[in-house]
């Protein structure tokens, strides 16, 4: 499959890209336009395959992870660990050498997590005060 055909196939499978809405025009009035979504750093539109996976999880488990007290919690923990392993394989991580971390709070949270790991508060030097002047 050519790169263009692959792109078109993926594009056709993304939920919401086929939507059109009334938008305001610069010169006044409105017109119907196809949806353009540019805020993927916050929330990405997802392919139907991903939605079907989320839907299957919500129907079967939908519980807090890392609890062994009930089947739904064990299923959620297993799903997270399987996702972590799949992401590791995707990026070529070596088990035992690399770790995949899900932060749950976006890119800023991931960067802050990394900063705390590399520069823990107990290792930071006290802030120096600039002389008055």
N, CA, C and O of each residue as an XYZ file, in Angstrom:
532
protein
N       0.852     -1.177      0.000
C       0.000      0.000      0.000
C       0.895      1.235      0.000
O       1.851      1.313      0.771
N       0.588      2.189     -0.854
C       1.394      3.404     -0.935
C       1.198      4.240      0.331
O       0.184      4.092      1.014
N       2.151      5.114      0.651
C       1.991      5.981      1.825
C       0.718      6.830      1.748
O       0.046      7.033      2.759
N       0.389      7.322      0.561
C      -0.835      8.124      0.414
C      -2.083      7.292      0.682
O      -3.003      7.756      1.355
N      -2.124      6.060      0.161
C      -3.277      5.183      0.388
C      -3.390      4.825      1.860
O      -4.494      4.779      2.402
N      -2.254      4.567      2.521
C      -2.264      4.269      3.949
C      -2.793      5.462      4.738
O      -3.614      5.295      5.640
N      -2.329      6.659      4.404
C      -2.795      7.878      5.079
C      -4.303      8.042      4.904
O      -5.007      8.314      5.876
N      -4.804      7.885      3.694
C      -6.248      8.022      3.422
C      -7.051      6.980      4.206
O      -8.129      7.277      4.721
N      -6.518      5.762      4.292
C      -7.188      4.703      5.040
C      -7.268      5.057      6.524
O      -8.320      4.906      7.147
N      -6.160      5.526      7.084
C      -6.146      5.932      8.494
C      -7.063      7.129      8.728
O      -7.799      7.168      9.714
N      -7.018      8.091      7.831
C      -7.846      9.291      7.953
C      -9.328      8.934      7.953
O     -10.103      9.515      8.712
N      -9.725      7.995      7.120
C     -11.131      7.600      7.029
C     -11.599      6.895      8.295
O     -12.801      6.821      8.550
N     -10.669      6.375      9.091
C     -11.031      5.628     10.291
C     -11.055      6.481     11.554
O     -11.413      5.971     12.616
N     -10.690      7.756     11.480
C     -10.647      8.612     12.665
C     -12.030      9.193     12.943
O     -12.646      9.823     12.083
N     -12.495      8.962     14.162
C     -13.809      9.481     14.569
C     -13.814     11.005     14.533
O     -12.880     11.638     15.025
N     -14.834     11.588     13.969
C     -15.020     13.035     14.006
C     -14.464     13.806     12.824
O     -14.826     14.967     12.633
N     -13.594     13.198     12.020
C     -13.031     13.945     10.888
C     -14.048     14.151      9.779
O     -13.874     15.032      8.937
N     -15.100     13.357      9.766
C     -16.123     13.519      8.731
C     -17.187     14.538      9.129
O     -18.145     14.759      8.388
N     -17.025     15.152     10.281
C     -17.999     16.113     10.790
C     -17.816     17.471     10.114
O     -16.698     17.869      9.788
N     -18.924     18.172      9.911
C     -18.844     19.557      9.427
C     -19.750     20.404     10.314
O     -20.759     19.925     10.831
N     -19.375     21.658     10.478
C     -20.093     22.581     11.363
C     -20.237     23.944     10.702
O     -19.493     24.289      9.784
N     -21.201     24.704     11.183
C     -21.328     26.093     10.770
C     -20.215     26.892     11.431
O     -20.004     26.785     12.639
N     -19.514     27.681     10.656
C     -18.444     28.528     11.188
C     -18.668     29.964     10.739
O     -19.277     30.211      9.698
N     -18.171     30.906     11.528
C     -18.272     32.328     11.184
C     -17.218     32.659     10.134
O     -16.078     32.200     10.215
N     -17.613     33.459      9.151
C     -16.681     33.895      8.110
C     -16.135     35.263      8.460
O     -16.808     36.046      9.130
N     -14.918     35.561      8.016
C     -14.298     36.849      8.333
C     -15.126     38.020      7.836
O     -15.230     39.032      8.529
N     -15.712     37.910      6.663
C     -16.478     39.014      6.099
C     -17.912     39.087      6.616
O     -18.693     39.936      6.185
N     -18.249     38.194      7.539
C     -19.605     38.134      8.066
C     -20.334     36.925      7.521
O     -19.937     36.362      6.501
N     -21.370     36.534      8.177
C     -22.138     35.369      7.773
C     -21.503     34.074      8.252
O     -20.518     34.082      8.991
N     -22.073     32.984      7.826
C     -21.567     31.666      8.217
C     -21.502     30.755      7.000
O     -22.100     31.028      5.959
N     -20.771     29.682      7.158
C     -20.683     28.662      6.116
C     -20.412     27.325      6.787
O     -19.885     27.271      7.899
N     -20.769     26.270      6.116
C     -20.521     24.923      6.632
C     -19.127     24.482      6.180
O     -18.805     24.539      4.994
N     -18.320     24.050      7.121
C     -16.948     23.632      6.807
C     -16.640     22.297      7.482
O     -17.160     21.987      8.554
N     -15.784     21.520      6.828
C     -15.316     20.248      7.390
C     -14.473     20.530      8.631
O     -13.740     21.516      8.696
N     -14.596     19.655      9.595
C     -13.880     19.825     10.856
C     -12.371     19.754     10.651
O     -11.866     18.886      9.940
N     -11.667     20.679     11.284
C     -10.210     20.662     11.352
C      -9.874     20.722     12.837
O     -10.280     21.657     13.527
N      -9.148     19.748     13.327
C      -8.853     19.639     14.754
C      -7.361     19.782     14.958
O      -6.586     18.939     14.505
N      -6.947     20.855     15.644
C      -5.523     21.147     15.786
C      -5.031     21.084     17.227
O      -3.897     21.479     17.495
N      -5.838     20.605     18.154
C      -5.465     20.615     19.567
C      -5.098     19.216     20.048
O      -5.509     18.814     21.137
N      -4.333     18.471     19.259
C      -4.057     17.086     19.612
C      -3.076     16.941     20.762
O      -2.909     15.835     21.274
N      -2.420     18.017     21.190
C      -1.577     17.878     22.380
C      -2.443     17.728     23.621
O      -1.989     17.176     24.624
N      -3.675     18.205     23.572
C      -4.584     18.067     24.713
C      -5.383     16.775     24.613
O      -5.375     15.972     25.546
N      -6.055     16.568     23.522
C      -6.870     15.373     23.316
C      -6.880     15.072     21.824
O      -7.255     15.924     21.019
N      -6.479     13.896     21.464
C      -6.431     13.533     20.053
C      -7.732     12.860     19.634
O      -8.350     12.134     20.413
N      -8.139     13.111     18.391
C      -9.226     12.328     17.819
C      -8.717     10.905     17.679
O      -7.533     10.693     17.420
N      -9.589      9.938     17.846
C      -9.100      8.569     17.848
C      -9.668      7.738     16.713
O     -10.794      7.962     16.270
N      -8.888      6.783     16.248
C      -9.401      5.843     15.250
C     -10.490      4.967     15.867
O     -10.510      4.743     17.078
N     -11.381      4.482     15.032
C     -12.464      3.609     15.507
C     -11.921      2.379     16.239
O     -12.530      1.918     17.205
N     -10.794      1.850     15.794
C     -10.184      0.691     16.443
C      -9.872      1.003     17.914
O     -10.112      0.172     18.791
N      -9.341      2.194     18.177
C      -9.035      2.588     19.558
C     -10.331      2.726     20.350
O     -10.423      2.259     21.485
N     -11.334      3.370     19.749
C     -12.613      3.531     20.434
C     -13.213      2.165     20.779
O     -13.740      1.981     21.876
N     -13.138      1.217     19.860
C     -13.681     -0.120     20.139
C     -12.944     -0.778     21.309
O     -13.557     -1.493     22.102
N     -11.649     -0.543     21.421
C     -10.887     -1.075     22.557
C     -11.305     -0.433     23.868
O     -11.469     -1.118     24.877
N     -11.479      0.893     23.853
C     -11.939      1.614     25.053
C     -13.338      1.139     25.437
O     -13.622      0.894     26.609
N     -14.195      1.014     24.446
C     -15.563      0.566     24.692
C     -15.585     -0.845     25.302
O     -16.329     -1.102     26.247
N     -14.775     -1.744     24.763
C     -14.717     -3.114     25.290
C     -14.225     -3.114     26.733
O     -14.740     -3.854     27.571
N     -13.218     -2.274     27.023
C     -12.708     -2.180     28.393
C     -13.792     -1.652     29.339
O     -14.004     -2.209     30.416
N     -14.472     -0.581     28.934
C     -15.491      0.013     29.801
C     -16.637     -0.959     30.075
O     -17.203     -0.967     31.168
N     -16.973     -1.770     29.085
C     -18.047     -2.746     29.284
C     -17.603     -3.904     30.180
O     -18.422     -4.459     30.913
N     -16.327     -4.276     30.132
C     -15.864     -5.459     30.852
C     -15.292     -5.160     32.233
O     -15.459     -5.964     33.149
N     -14.630     -4.033     32.402
C     -13.907     -3.810     33.653
C     -14.241     -2.459     34.277
O     -15.010     -2.399     35.236
N     -13.678     -1.385     33.752
C     -13.892     -0.024     34.269
C     -13.707      0.032     35.779
O     -14.645      0.343     36.513
N     -12.511     -0.264     36.237
C     -12.223     -0.234     37.670
C     -10.841      0.370     37.904
O     -10.037      0.491     36.980
N     -10.583      0.741     39.144
C      -9.261      1.243     39.497
C      -8.229      0.137     39.318
O      -8.503     -1.042     39.545
N      -7.050      0.548     38.910
C      -5.980     -0.423     38.718
C      -5.289     -0.724     40.046
O      -5.527     -0.072     41.063
N      -4.445     -1.713     39.994
C      -3.598     -2.127     41.117
C      -4.404     -2.492     42.356
O      -4.002     -2.220     43.487
N      -5.542     -3.109     42.113
C      -6.296     -3.701     43.209
C      -6.562     -5.147     42.837
O      -7.032     -5.440     41.737
N      -6.262     -6.043     43.755
C      -6.460     -7.461     43.490
C      -7.741     -7.968     44.144
O      -8.029     -9.164     44.100
N      -8.506     -7.070     44.746
C      -9.690     -7.470     45.503
C     -10.828     -7.970     44.617
O     -11.694     -8.709     45.083
N     -10.834     -7.570     43.335
C     -11.921     -8.000     42.452
C     -11.407     -8.152     41.023
O     -10.366     -7.608     40.653
N     -12.170     -8.909     40.232
C     -11.784     -9.213     38.859
C     -11.606     -7.956     38.024
O     -10.662     -7.872     37.239
N     -12.498     -6.968     38.174
C     -12.408     -5.755     37.354
C     -11.100     -5.013     37.612
O     -10.487     -4.502     36.674
N     -10.668     -4.948     38.856
C      -9.397     -4.295     39.180
C      -8.216     -5.050     38.605
O      -7.276     -4.446     38.087
N      -8.263     -6.372     38.696
C      -7.182     -7.187     38.118
C      -7.153     -7.027     36.601
O      -6.077     -6.955     36.008
N      -8.324     -6.971     35.967
C      -8.397     -6.787     34.509
C      -7.827     -5.438     34.097
O      -7.117     -5.337     33.097
N      -8.139     -4.402     34.869
C      -7.624     -3.064     34.560
C      -6.109     -3.035     34.683
O      -5.423     -2.494     33.815
N      -5.587     -3.613     35.752
C      -4.134     -3.658     35.935
C      -3.472     -4.398     34.782
O      -2.456     -3.948     34.254
N      -4.044     -5.530     34.391
C      -3.501     -6.303     33.273
C      -3.531     -5.491     31.979
O      -2.566     -5.503     31.215
N      -4.629     -4.791     31.734
C      -4.743     -3.970     30.520
C      -3.672     -2.876     30.490
O      -3.085     -2.615     29.440
N      -3.418     -2.244     31.622
C      -2.392     -1.193     31.692
C      -1.021     -1.792     31.428
O      -0.233     -1.221     30.675
N      -0.725     -2.934     32.037
C       0.579     -3.551     31.839
C       0.764     -4.022     30.397
O       1.861     -3.924     29.847
N      -0.308     -4.535     29.784
C      -0.227     -4.937     28.373
C      -0.012     -3.716     27.482
O       0.753     -3.785     26.521
N      -0.676     -2.599     27.785
C      -0.486     -1.369     27.013
C       0.939     -0.849     27.175
O       1.557     -0.404     26.208
N       1.454     -0.906     28.397
C       2.834     -0.467     28.654
C       3.821     -1.311     27.837
O       4.767     -0.776     27.258
N       3.600     -2.627     27.793
C       4.470     -3.514     27.016
C       4.348     -3.224     25.519
O       5.348     -3.245     24.802
N       3.129     -2.955     25.044
C       2.924     -2.667     23.619
C       3.615     -1.366     23.223
O       4.230     -1.295     22.160
N       3.522     -0.338     24.062
C       4.214      0.923     23.770
C       5.720      0.695     23.772
O       6.432      1.236     22.926
N       6.202     -0.096     24.710
C       7.634     -0.417     24.748
C       8.097     -1.088     23.466
O       9.135     -0.734     22.906
N       7.312     -2.070     23.002
C       7.668     -2.737     21.742
C       7.645     -1.746     20.579
O       8.512     -1.788     19.707
N       6.653     -0.857     20.568
C       6.516      0.121     19.488
C       7.746      1.015     19.379
O       8.191      1.329     18.275
N       8.292      1.424     20.514
C       9.432      2.345     20.483
C      10.781      1.642     20.622
O      11.821      2.294     20.717
N      10.758      0.298     20.634
C      12.006     -0.454     20.677
C      12.644     -0.518     22.052
O      13.862     -0.670     22.153
N      11.854     -0.405     23.115
C      12.392     -0.486     24.469
C      12.812     -1.915     24.782
O      12.176     -2.870     24.336
N      13.874     -2.054     25.545
C      14.354     -3.357     25.982
C      13.847     -3.604     27.398
O      14.197     -2.854     28.310
N      13.022     -4.650     27.607
C      12.541     -4.944     28.966
C      13.718     -5.149     29.917
O      14.709     -5.785     29.556
N      13.610     -4.615     31.121
C      14.687     -4.714     32.094
C      15.698     -3.592     31.980
O      16.463     -3.334     32.909
N      15.697     -2.920     30.825
C      16.628     -1.799     30.614
C      15.870     -0.479     30.497
O      16.342      0.557     30.964
N      14.707     -0.521     29.880
C      13.891      0.675     29.678
C      12.558      0.515     30.404
O      12.101     -0.599     30.658
N      11.952      1.644     30.730
C      10.670      1.641     31.418
C       9.715      2.564     30.678
O      10.092      3.671     30.294
N       8.491      2.120     30.479
C       7.439      2.958     29.898
C       6.608      3.473     31.058
O       6.087      2.690     31.851
N       6.481      4.801     31.158
C       5.736      5.418     32.248
C       4.533      6.146     31.675
O       4.675      6.962     30.764
N       3.354      5.857     32.199
C       2.146      6.602     31.849
C       1.922      7.619     32.954
O       1.819      7.255     34.126
N       1.845      8.897     32.587
C       1.697      9.926     33.616
C       0.244     10.302     33.859
O      -0.093     10.748     34.955
N      -0.620     10.138     32.875
C      -2.031     10.443     33.059
C      -2.370     11.912     33.082
O      -3.528     12.268     33.297
N      -1.393     12.784     32.867
C      -1.699     14.204     32.905
C      -0.953     14.998     31.841
O      -0.520     16.122     32.095
N      -0.803     14.436     30.676
C      -0.301     15.166     29.524
C       1.201     15.345     29.481
O       1.939     14.852     30.334
N       1.630     16.070     28.454
C       3.059     16.274     28.219
C       3.718     17.045     29.354
O       4.844     16.732     29.739
N       3.035     18.045     29.892
C       3.608     18.820     30.995
C       3.855     17.914     32.194
O       4.910     17.992     32.824
N       2.893     17.056     32.512
C       3.066     16.131     33.619
C       4.214     15.176     33.378
O       4.965     14.863     34.302
N       4.364     14.704     32.140
C       5.460     13.789     31.811
C       6.812     14.481     31.969
O       7.753     13.892     32.502
N       6.910     15.720     31.512
C       8.165     16.467     31.637
C       8.483     16.723     33.109
O       9.632     16.590     33.530
N       7.463     17.092     33.895
C       7.679     17.309     35.329
C       8.107     16.017     36.022
O       8.972     16.042     36.898
N       7.511     14.894     35.638
C       7.891     13.596     36.194
C       9.360     13.319     35.908
O      10.109     12.924     36.802
N       9.771     13.528     34.660
C      11.160     13.311     34.272
C      12.092     14.248     35.028
O      13.151     13.829     35.493
N      11.702     15.520     35.154
C      12.535     16.492     35.874
C      12.722     16.066     37.330
O      13.827     16.167     37.864
N      11.642     15.586     37.984
C      11.763     15.133     39.373
C      12.639     13.887     39.468
O      13.369     13.711     40.444
N      12.565     13.017     38.447
C      13.394     11.808     38.459
C      14.869     12.149     38.275
O      15.732     11.571     38.937
N      15.156     13.086     37.377
C      16.548     13.464     37.110
C      17.124     14.390     38.171
O      18.317     14.339     38.471
N      16.269     15.237     38.737
C      16.716     16.234     39.710
C      15.791     16.223     40.927
O      14.996     17.143     41.112
N      15.895     15.181     41.757
C      15.012     15.102     42.920
C      15.207     16.299     43.837
O      16.310     16.835     43.938
N      14.142     16.717     44.501
C      14.225     17.905     45.367
C      15.357     17.813     46.396
O      15.985     18.825     46.708
N      15.627     16.610     46.926
C      16.669     16.494     47.954
C      18.073     16.709     47.389
O      19.015     16.902     48.159
N      18.237     16.682     46.064
C      19.548     16.903     45.459
C      19.730     18.319     44.930
O      20.823     18.686     44.499
N      18.680     19.103     44.960
C      18.778     20.462     44.422
C      19.531     21.363     45.383
O      19.406     21.250     46.602
N      20.313     22.257     44.804
C      21.019     23.250     45.612
C      20.034     24.325     46.027
O      19.083     24.608     45.299
N      20.247     24.926     47.185
C      19.356     26.025     47.579
C      19.476     27.177     46.593
O      20.547     27.429     46.040
N      18.373     27.868     46.383
C      18.382     29.019     45.462
C      19.296     30.100     46.017
O      19.298     30.373     47.217
N      20.068     30.708     45.136
C      20.968     31.789     45.549
C      20.228     33.097     45.364
O      19.515     33.293     44.380
N      20.404     33.971     46.304
C      19.779     35.285     46.229
C      20.733     36.256     45.543
O      21.935     36.265     45.806
N      20.179     37.057     44.677
C      20.970     38.071     44.004
C      21.181     39.231     44.964
O      20.268     39.585     45.710
N      22.389     39.839     44.957
C      22.606     40.996     45.832
C      21.703     42.142     45.409
O      21.435     42.337     44.223
N      21.243     42.889     46.384
C      20.424     44.079     46.102
C      21.263     45.072     45.337
O      22.471     45.186     45.548
N      20.618     45.777     44.462
C      21.475     46.754     43.870
C      21.016     47.392     42.688
O      21.714     48.243     42.135
